[in-house]
Amino acid sequence: MGQPPAVTVLNIVIPCYNEEAVLPETARRLAALLDSLIEAGTIAPTSGVYFIDDGSRDRTWSLIAGLHTARPDRFHGLKLSRNRGHQNALLAGLRNTPGDALISIDADLQDDLAAIPAMLARFAEGCDIVYGVRAARDTDTPFKRRTAHLYYALLRRLGVEVVPDHADFRLMSRRALNALARYGEVNLFIRAIVPLLGFRTAQVTYRRAPRFAGTTKYTLARMIGLAVDGITSFSMRPLRLITAIGLITAGLSFLVGLWAIWLALFTTRAIPGWTSIVAPLAFVGGLQLLSMGVIGEYIGKIYLEVKRRPLFEIEEIL
């Protein structure tokens, strides 16, 4: 594959939800980075930053508007009509931001901006997708670190292709973005969709810093929801596992039935006991409820997909 053209326009896409505490510092650091890259001739002077306001309830949008007024050549904004969640806000930015290459990054300054020049270097070598991958998870709590490793291992076992220790800090070429635009599903898990695109990829490692200011918007409930989406949107193996468990349970039930018949025909101990009745019923009942829950999750996703509702509505663009 030939070399891509030099990056003429690089735009940075940043989903924002109630980020007034960190936004001024984020803008200052990004402006300094872009100015240095423009001065070095690495990117075009028309490169900039696109803040995607995901229905914030604080002063996030007014700060974005102020940044745009002060430097309309550098800062731009896109305001969603209501809060749609991080993945939808990110997709809104990727679909509505121009440029030869886009870099998505969170607003909290935990992802290292110093990794961006290395991403651009790999893009210049011909890579359409460059993943920012954490070198370590030492800023996480022990609980989050262990559960993250278990989750990545579970995804691999279920056949879901993801890049471990990578979130949504990545560079994508215009060709990769055009391919991403053809994926129209409602249940979004972008970090698993991107590897499906193919193309030439690379990884840049960096050390993740603590959040500069404010609080994380990814609560435990949201992380669990994203984890469930990552499994049920990309793998049929939970349904196949239910089938396997059903077959095993049916086989065990058949053996228990044969044992009961044998007791009745060849022994005098065929008095049904409480345990022998309640324990199998409880086991089978619990298994049925679990299976119905997993099947219901898939049916719910089908329900959302067939309605084809828009993922977001744009209220204002700066």
C-alpha positions as CSV (number, residue, x, y, z in Angstrom):
1,M,0.0,0.0,0.0
2,G,1.3,3.4,-0.9
3,Q,2.0,6.2,1.5
4,P,-0.9,8.5,2.4
5,P,-0.7,12.2,1.6
6,A,0.8,14.4,4.3
7,V,-1.7,15.4,7.0
8,T,-3.1,18.7,5.7
9,V,-5.8,19.0,8.3
10,L,-5.9,17.3,11.7
11,N,-8.9,17.9,13.9
12,I,-9.2,16.7,17.5
13,V,-12.7,15.5,18.6
14,I,-13.5,15.7,22.3
15,P,-16.8,14.5,23.8
16,C,-17.8,16.7,26.8
17,Y,-20.4,16.2,29.5
18,N,-20.3,18.6,32.5
19,E,-16.6,19.4,32.0
20,E,-16.5,23.1,33.0
21,A,-13.8,22.4,35.6
22,V,-11.3,21.0,33.2
23,L,-12.2,22.6,29.8
24,P,-10.1,25.8,30.0
25,E,-7.0,23.9,30.8
26,T,-7.7,21.3,28.1
27,A,-8.2,24.0,25.6
28,R,-5.0,25.8,26.6
29,R,-2.9,22.6,26.3
30,L,-4.4,21.6,23.0
31,A,-3.9,25.0,21.5
32,A,-0.3,25.0,22.5
33,L,0.1,21.5,21.0
34,L,-1.5,22.4,17.7
35,D,0.4,25.7,17.4
36,S,3.7,23.8,17.8
37,L,2.7,21.2,15.2
38,I,1.6,23.9,12.8
39,E,4.9,25.8,13.3
40,A,6.8,22.6,12.7
41,G,4.9,22.0,9.4
42,T,3.5,18.7,10.6
43,I,-0.2,19.8,10.2
44,A,-2.0,22.5,8.3
45,P,-2.9,25.9,9.9
46,T,-6.6,25.1,9.5
47,S,-6.3,22.2,12.0
48,G,-8.4,22.6,15.2
49,V,-10.3,21.2,18.1
50,Y,-14.0,20.2,18.0
51,F,-15.7,20.0,21.4
52,I,-18.9,17.8,21.3
53,D,-21.2,19.0,24.1
54,D,-23.3,15.9,25.1
55,G,-26.2,17.8,26.7
56,S,-24.2,19.2,29.6
57,R,-26.1,20.9,32.5
58,D,-23.2,23.1,33.6
59,R,-21.3,25.9,31.8
60,T,-19.6,23.6,29.3
61,W,-21.3,25.0,26.2
62,S,-20.9,28.6,27.2
63,L,-17.2,27.9,27.7
64,I,-17.0,26.3,24.3
65,A,-18.8,29.3,22.8
66,G,-16.3,31.6,24.5
67,L,-13.3,29.6,23.2
68,H,-14.8,29.8,19.7
69,T,-15.3,33.6,20.0
70,A,-11.7,34.1,21.1
71,R,-10.1,31.8,18.5
72,P,-12.6,30.8,15.8
73,D,-9.8,29.4,13.7
74,R,-8.8,26.9,16.4
75,F,-11.9,26.0,18.5
76,H,-15.2,24.7,17.2
77,G,-18.3,23.3,18.9
78,L,-21.1,20.9,18.3
79,K,-24.0,20.8,20.8
80,L,-26.3,17.8,21.0
81,S,-30.0,18.5,21.9
82,R,-29.8,16.2,25.0
83,N,-27.5,13.9,26.7
84,R,-27.0,10.8,24.6
85,G,-24.0,9.1,26.2
86,H,-20.3,9.1,25.5
87,Q,-20.3,6.7,22.6
88,N,-23.1,8.6,20.7
89,A,-21.4,11.9,21.4
90,L,-18.1,10.6,20.1
91,L,-19.8,9.2,17.0
92,A,-21.5,12.6,16.4
93,G,-18.1,14.2,16.4
94,L,-16.5,11.6,14.1
95,R,-19.4,11.9,11.6
96,N,-19.6,15.7,11.6
97,T,-15.9,16.8,11.8
98,P,-13.9,17.5,8.7
99,G,-10.3,16.8,8.2
100,D,-7.8,14.3,6.7
101,A,-7.3,12.7,10.1
102,L,-9.2,12.9,13.4
103,I,-8.0,12.1,16.8
104,S,-10.6,11.4,19.5
105,I,-9.7,12.0,23.1
106,D,-11.5,12.6,26.4
107,A,-11.6,16.1,28.0
108,D,-10.2,15.1,31.4
109,L,-6.5,15.3,30.3
110,Q,-5.8,11.7,31.5
111,D,-4.7,10.7,28.0
112,D,-1.2,12.0,27.2
113,L,-1.2,14.7,24.6
114,A,2.5,14.0,24.0
115,A,1.5,10.8,22.3
116,I,-0.2,12.7,19.4
117,P,3.0,13.5,17.5
118,A,3.8,9.8,17.6
119,M,0.4,9.0,16.3
120,L,0.9,11.4,13.4
121,A,4.2,9.8,12.6
122,R,2.6,6.4,12.3
123,F,-0.1,7.9,10.1
124,A,2.6,9.3,7.9
125,E,4.0,5.8,7.6
126,G,0.7,4.6,6.1
127,C,-1.4,3.6,9.1
128,D,-5.1,4.4,8.8
129,I,-5.8,3.7,12.5
130,V,-3.5,4.4,15.4
131,Y,-4.5,3.2,18.9
132,G,-3.4,5.0,22.0
133,V,-2.7,2.1,24.5
134,R,-2.0,2.5,28.2
135,A,1.4,1.3,29.2
136,A,0.1,0.6,32.7
137,R,-3.0,0.9,34.8
138,D,-1.3,2.3,37.9
139,T,-3.7,5.2,38.2
140,D,-6.7,2.8,38.5
141,T,-8.0,1.4,41.8
142,P,-7.2,-2.3,42.4
143,F,-10.9,-3.2,41.8
144,K,-11.0,-1.4,38.4
145,R,-7.7,-2.8,37.4
146,R,-8.7,-6.4,38.1
147,T,-12.1,-6.1,36.6
148,A,-10.7,-4.5,33.4
149,H,-8.2,-7.4,32.9
150,L,-11.0,-10.0,33.6
151,Y,-13.3,-8.2,31.1
152,Y,-10.7,-8.1,28.3
153,A,-10.0,-11.8,28.9
154,L,-13.8,-12.5,28.8
155,L,-14.1,-10.6,25.5
156,R,-11.3,-12.6,23.9
157,R,-12.9,-15.9,25.0
158,L,-16.2,-14.7,23.5
159,G,-14.6,-13.8,20.2
160,V,-14.9,-10.0,20.5
161,E,-11.8,-8.3,19.0
162,V,-10.7,-5.4,21.1
163,V,-7.3,-3.8,21.8
164,P,-6.6,-4.3,25.5
165,D,-6.0,-1.2,27.6
166,H,-7.3,1.0,24.8
167,A,-10.4,3.2,25.3
168,D,-11.2,5.9,22.7
169,F,-7.9,7.7,22.3
170,R,-7.1,7.0,18.7
171,L,-6.3,8.5,15.3
172,M,-8.4,7.6,12.3
173,S,-7.8,8.5,8.7
174,R,-10.6,9.8,6.4
175,R,-10.7,6.4,4.7
176,A,-11.2,4.7,8.0
177,L,-13.9,7.3,9.1
178,N,-15.8,6.7,5.8
179,A,-15.8,3.0,6.5
180,L,-17.0,3.6,10.1
181,A,-19.9,5.7,8.8
182,R,-21.3,2.6,7.0
183,Y,-21.9,0.9,10.4
184,G,-25.4,1.9,11.3
185,E,-26.1,0.0,14.5
186,V,-27.8,1.7,17.4
187,N,-26.0,-0.3,20.2
188,L,-22.6,1.3,20.0
189,F,-19.3,-0.1,21.3
190,I,-16.9,1.9,19.1
191,R,-13.8,0.4,20.5
192,A,-14.9,-3.0,19.1
193,I,-16.3,-1.7,15.8
194,V,-13.0,0.0,14.8
195,P,-11.0,-3.2,14.7
196,L,-13.6,-4.7,12.4
197,L,-12.7,-2.0,9.8
198,G,-9.4,-3.6,8.9
199,F,-6.8,-1.4,7.3
200,R,-3.3,-1.0,8.5
201,T,-3.1,-0.2,12.2
202,A,-0.5,0.7,14.8
203,Q,-0.3,1.3,18.5
204,V,1.3,4.1,20.5
205,T,1.8,3.5,24.3
206,Y,1.5,6.2,26.9
207,R,1.1,6.7,30.6
208,R,-2.3,7.7,31.8
209,A,-2.4,10.6,34.2
210,P,-4.9,11.2,37.0
211,R,-7.9,13.4,36.0
212,F,-6.9,17.1,36.0
213,A,-10.1,18.4,37.6
214,G,-13.7,17.5,38.0
215,T,-15.2,14.0,38.5
216,T,-15.5,11.0,36.2
217,K,-18.7,10.6,34.3
218,Y,-18.3,6.9,33.9
219,T,-20.0,5.6,37.0
220,L,-20.0,1.9,37.9
221,A,-23.4,1.5,36.4
222,R,-22.4,3.1,33.1
223,M,-19.2,0.9,32.9
224,I,-21.3,-2.2,33.5
225,G,-23.7,-1.1,30.8
226,L,-20.9,-0.5,28.3
227,A,-19.4,-3.9,29.2
228,V,-22.7,-5.6,28.5
229,D,-23.0,-3.8,25.2
230,G,-19.5,-4.9,24.3
231,I,-20.5,-8.6,24.8
232,T,-24.0,-8.7,23.5
233,S,-23.4,-6.5,20.4
234,F,-20.5,-8.5,19.1
235,S,-20.8,-12.1,20.2
236,M,-23.4,-14.9,19.9
237,R,-21.5,-17.2,22.3
238,P,-23.7,-16.4,25.3
239,L,-26.7,-17.7,23.4
240,R,-24.7,-20.8,22.4
241,L,-23.6,-21.2,26.0
242,I,-27.3,-21.3,27.1
243,T,-27.9,-24.0,24.5
244,A,-25.0,-26.0,25.9
245,I,-26.1,-25.6,29.5
246,G,-29.6,-26.6,28.5
247,L,-28.3,-29.8,26.9
248,I,-26.2,-30.6,30.0
249,T,-29.2,-29.9,32.3
250,A,-31.5,-32.1,30.2
251,G,-28.9,-34.9,30.3
252,L,-28.6,-34.6,34.1
253,S,-32.4,-34.5,34.4
254,F,-32.6,-37.7,32.3
255,L,-30.1,-39.5,34.5
256,V,-32.0,-38.4,37.6
257,G,-35.2,-39.7,36.1
258,L,-33.5,-43.1,35.4
259,W,-32.3,-43.2,39.0
260,A,-35.8,-42.5,40.3
261,I,-37.2,-45.3,38.1
262,W,-34.5,-47.7,39.3
263,L,-35.3,-46.8,42.9
264,A,-39.0,-47.4,42.3
265,L,-38.6,-50.8,40.6
266,F,-35.7,-52.4,42.4
267,T,-35.6,-50.9,45.9
268,T,-37.9,-50.0,48.8
269,R,-36.4,-46.6,49.2
270,A,-38.6,-44.8,46.7
271,I,-40.0,-42.3,49.1
272,P,-39.6,-38.8,47.6
273,G,-37.7,-36.5,49.9
274,W,-37.9,-32.7,50.2
275,T,-34.3,-32.1,49.0
276,S,-34.6,-34.3,46.0
277,I,-37.6,-32.3,44.9
278,V,-36.7,-28.7,45.9
279,A,-33.0,-28.7,44.8
280,P,-33.6,-29.7,41.2
281,L,-36.6,-27.4,40.9
282,A,-34.5,-24.4,42.3
283,F,-31.6,-25.2,40.0
284,V,-33.7,-25.5,36.9
285,G,-35.8,-22.4,37.8
286,G,-32.7,-20.3,38.3
287,L,-31.2,-21.5,35.1
288,Q,-34.4,-20.7,33.2
289,L,-34.5,-17.2,34.7
290,L,-30.8,-16.6,33.8
291,S,-31.4,-17.9,30.2
292,M,-34.5,-15.7,29.8
293,G,-32.5,-12.7,30.9
294,V,-29.7,-13.2,28.4
295,I,-32.2,-13.9,25.6
296,G,-34.1,-10.8,26.7
297,E,-31.0,-8.7,26.4
298,Y,-30.6,-9.8,22.8
299,I,-34.2,-9.3,22.0
300,G,-34.1,-5.8,23.5
301,K,-31.2,-4.9,21.2
302,I,-33.1,-6.2,18.2
303,Y,-36.0,-4.0,19.3
304,L,-33.8,-1.0,19.4
305,E,-32.1,-1.7,16.1
306,V,-35.3,-2.3,14.1
307,K,-36.8,1.1,15.2
308,R,-33.9,2.9,13.5
309,R,-34.1,5.9,15.7
310,P,-31.4,8.6,15.2
311,L,-28.5,8.3,17.6
312,F,-28.3,12.0,18.2
313,E,-29.8,15.4,17.2
314,I,-27.6,18.4,16.7
315,E,-28.9,21.6,18.3
316,E,-26.1,24.0,17.3
317,I,-22.8,24.1,15.5
318,L,-20.0,26.6,16.0
